[in-house]
Amino acid sequence: MVEFKKEIMPIFYTATPEDVKLGTELFKKELREHEKKHGKEQVKKWEEALKVVARIKGREVKTT
């Protein structure tokens, strides 16, 4: 969606914008696993898209 410049409304469910910006290990670990299957270049594109989405004002849903 980022690549095609579509309107995005992020909903952060069980994750925070900081997680999506790759500021914590939550997504970093999974991306390292995907890198084995999809390659560094593809994962790099995903990382950049996640960082773009994390900067968009969205809604954070917290569960307890």
Backbone torsions as a table, in degrees:
resi	resn	phi	psi	omega
1	MET	NA	-37.1	178.0
2	VAL	-64.7	-44.6	-178.2
3	GLU	-59.3	-36.9	-177.6
4	PHE	-96.0	9.8	175.7
5	LYS	56.4	41.9	176.6
6	LYS	-83.2	154.6	177.6
7	GLU	-69.6	133.6	-175.9
8	ILE	-126.2	134.3	173.3
9	MET	-123.6	96.3	-177.4
10	PRO	-70.6	140.6	170.4
11	ILE	-122.9	114.4	-177.1
12	PHE	-92.9	101.9	-176.9
13	TYR	-110.6	118.4	-175.8
14	THR	60.2	19.0	174.4
15	ALA	-145.2	158.5	178.0
16	THR	-112.6	164.1	174.9
17	PRO	-55.8	-34.8	178.4
18	GLU	-62.7	-37.7	175.9
19	ASP	-61.6	-44.9	-176.6
20	VAL	-69.8	-30.6	175.9
21	LYS	-73.8	0.1	-178.6
22	LEU	69.1	29.9	177.7
23	GLY	-86.0	-6.7	177.0
24	THR	-130.0	174.6	-178.5
25	GLU	-79.4	-11.3	-174.5
26	LEU	-51.3	-51.1	-178.5
27	PHE	-93.6	-28.4	-178.1
28	LYS	-57.1	-44.2	-178.8
29	LYS	-61.0	-46.2	-179.3
30	GLU	-65.3	-39.3	179.3
31	LEU	-64.1	-36.6	176.6
32	ARG	-61.9	-38.1	177.5
33	GLU	-67.0	-42.4	179.7
34	HIS	-65.8	-29.5	-179.9
35	GLU	-60.5	-34.8	178.8
36	LYS	-63.1	-36.6	-176.5
37	LYS	-89.9	-38.7	-171.5
38	HIS	-106.6	-11.6	178.7
39	GLY	91.8	158.2	-175.9
40	LYS	-64.5	-41.2	-176.8
41	GLU	-62.9	-44.5	-180.0
42	GLN	-64.6	-44.8	-179.5
43	VAL	-64.6	-35.7	177.2
44	LYS	-61.1	-41.1	176.8
45	LYS	-62.0	-42.3	179.1
46	TRP	-64.0	-41.8	179.5
47	GLU	-60.1	-45.0	179.7
48	GLU	-63.9	-40.6	179.0
49	ALA	-64.7	-40.8	178.2
50	LEU	-61.2	-41.4	-179.8
51	LYS	-65.5	-37.9	177.2
52	VAL	-63.8	-47.9	-178.4
53	VAL	-63.0	-38.7	-178.4
54	ALA	-65.0	-23.2	178.9
55	ARG	-82.4	-12.7	179.9
56	ILE	-81.3	135.0	178.6
57	LYS	-65.4	123.3	-179.2
58	GLY	-134.0	-161.2	179.9
59	ARG	-116.7	133.1	178.8
60	GLU	-104.7	121.0	179.7
61	VAL	-105.2	122.1	-179.4
62	LYS	-110.2	135.8	176.5
63	THR	-114.9	148.7	179.5
64	THR	-120.4	NA	NA
